[in-house]
């Protein structure tokens, strides 16, 4: 039985605790808050498997799950990877691309598994979109749109780009199979916290296999009424809307197309619509099983450290673009 140390049982870590308790593993939990540790004890974790020092139980575990504030990710991952542990870290892997790359190299050097919590990769609807794009069902993909917004309590450790927009930045990398060449962004700090609470990111993906460049837009924020977790893929043969708020019937496809008129201009032809069904499964549960499988088989995870690095690199560029008010080429600061 794999021994896993869970670091952090706060806002999102409590969900990790719930999922971990449903899996065949020996669980240890560390959290700086004795009150949160009491929650873990009431959930069935043995008192001998609880600690307020994150390093106190490291020697007892084969693998570590990091669900602590984003500012702590780099140092915790570095220490546990150096100690020879496999690590599953919540997104973002770090808050700086250079630090993320250090972790990529450290995991490779130590031959350790380093999985990043890009949870949307583990949704079956996401995997369908990736496969359908790869199989050419959309034709030439031209536009991607993502909205990760809604009225909720802001995170305290990061702005909304690292908290939410990064989800769909990674998702677009995943379904296209490549990363953008240029990033632009505008942001707003309506709450006056010194970090953005509304953001609009535009990513420009280079052409692939003779197709067009792809423009992708991600909107994220804390102010709109309701809850939006929606992705749109628009191609010249088929388009799809994926609503991640829906448990089972997430995806609708549309066979819409534009047809040139003989005398000039275009007609907009609306084709058939289909609703796709996916068996409901909690992505966090799938993430955990995938991590445990990687620990046992030593196969690279679906959301590996390099994926985490690319996602951080996009958000870092978006923050620079918002500050400088000009587009940023990736790997090149905007002058």
Buried (B, 14 or more C-beta within 10 A) or exposed (E): EBBBBBBBBBEBBBBBBBBBBEBEBBBBBBBBEEEBBBBBEEBEBEEEBBBEEBBEBBEEBBBBBBBBBBEBBBEBBBBBBEBEBBBBBBBBBBBBBEBBBBBBEBBEEBEBBBBBBBBBBBBBBBBBBBEBBEEBBBBBBBBBBBBBBBEEEBBEBBBBBBBBBBBBBBBBBBBBEBBBBBBBBBBBEEEEEEBBBBBBBBBBBBEBEEBBEBBBBBBBBBBBEEEBBBBBBBBBBBBBBBBBEBEEEBBBBBEBBEEEEEEEEEEEEEEEEEEBEBEEBBBBBBBBBBBBEBBEEEEEBBBBBBBBBBBBBBBBBBBBBBEEEEBBEBEEEBE
